[in-house]
Amino acid sequence: MLASKFFMPTLKENPADAIVPSHIYLVRAGFIRPLAAGIYEYLPLGFRVLKKIENIIRKHMDNAGALELLLPILTPASLWKETGRWDVYGKELFRLKDRKDTDFALGPTHEETITDLVRKNVRSYKDLPLNFYQIQTKFRDEARPRYGLIRGREFIMKDGYSFDVSEEDAIKTYEVMKDAYHKIFKELGLDYLMVEADVGAIGGKFSHEFVVKVPSGEAHIVYCEKCGYAANVEAAKFHRHKLPPEPLLEKEKVYTPSIKSVEEVANFLKVPITKIVKTLIYKADEKDYVAVLIRGDIELNETKLTNHLKAIEVRLANPEELESLGIPEGFAGPIGLNIPILADKSVEDLHNFVVGANEKDYHYINVNIPRDFKIEGFYDFGTAKEGDPCPVCHSPLKETTGLEVGHIFLLGTKYSKAMNANFVDKDGKEKPIIMGCYGIGVSRLISAIVEQYHDDKGIIWPDNVAPFKIHILILNTKDEKAMEVGFDIYRKLKEKGVEVLLDERDISAGMKFKDADLLGIPHRIVIGKSLQEGKVEYQKRDGSIKDLVNLEDMDSLLKGLL
Ligand SMILES: [Zn+2]
């Protein structure tokens, strides 16, 4: 490709709303352009990278036995209503009506659509297993689209869905997909972690996320360097050290004037923060109240609580709601409370602890379960943090941030039961099909790669996904010899099928270098002053090589590169 005939509108300035490197460089280097909030155009450079990523994904999905198809983007509301997600999805679902006033949605995901296809065409165990995938534009009306391609309202995904006759078979398929995902992210050159994840709104039995390590990432991960345990904070477990038994002391109400926070109470009563038990009053799905007890040094994990309650959302009760329950703000406690009480496992072997007294300016000390009040049970509601003991080997956990690029779920029968997607098994009985689903954020991967491959001058594409492999710069286009040599190398590379960009534009050498650094094509041949000595310069964009090469050695250099 000749740069003079190509479209690569580079910018000198950072886009005003861009904070993260991938957003800045993809726009500045002319890979993408915004059309509206969270909606981007892929310019020829961006499109080339996108197709390479898609093809790597496609290769490994095909090798794993998945079948590519393409489902409609426009999906009828009737399908979403069958699973209840027409309501659950809320404002994130892009909804529209056709001329007959029938409701439709632009698909953010396709469990309903594919399940409908399968239930209409699968009758018997002989028709299974099936494993489909598609690479398609998806829509989600994000409240805050940001970071360029990282969180958009229109984006490209690879979504896959598997259908098996038994959970055992479904787990095998899940493992095959997991393996394919590892191959994909390795081939893309990403530094990533596979982590245990929350099943969230999609629902199901278990799931894993593939998270690329980036400082600006929105996913919070805890992991263990010793045994390899890794999980999204929303789902992360941690070990709670067993406490030694203590003789039970007499419960006592103490005056704690205006002392509310855990730290204040601990200081005032001169007890460690681990002796304080917080009583958090939550409202689930805007109807039911529940009290949750958790040790003073542990943050409650609302995802775990939501899942335990099988709720769609939970929130802390506000002061007026607390008042209606007879609880003064800051002094909530479990004793005498008339709502269900749940406790985190951190409270299980705690003795003689401190709780609020449900009375302004008072706390109870030396409180014990079950002597002083009853609870429904001990569960895991804690948020893991750096330093907490690993749930597997008890070594201290580490924390990092990342960008989720893949997510796989063993769905079980959540969708097949809701939509009557059944098959007749060998024993003649009708059973629901066992499903899995497997997503990859294809357009987001462009950003993820740039987040890991850039410097202060621009992008440094890995060879596998680079828009071009070799960038030839002719610094002085008035120099006939330079033009001749440049075009000669260009033609030879083209004949070999190498993707090459030749910058023969009539602009300054400085601008050519600036653009080349911004674009990030991995290999570069510079035809400049040293041509007088019969030499050209070979550079790697990552800075690891900068060599003068004799023209007669060019062929062997290019051979080495390919
Ligand atoms: Zn561990």
Boltz pocket constraint, residues with backbone or C-beta under 6 A from the ligand:
constraints:
  - pocket:
      binder: B
      contacts: [[A, 224], [A, 225], [A, 226], [A, 227], [A, 228], [A, 229], [A, 390], [A, 391], [A, 392], [A, 393], [A, 394], [A, 395]]
      max_distance: 6.0
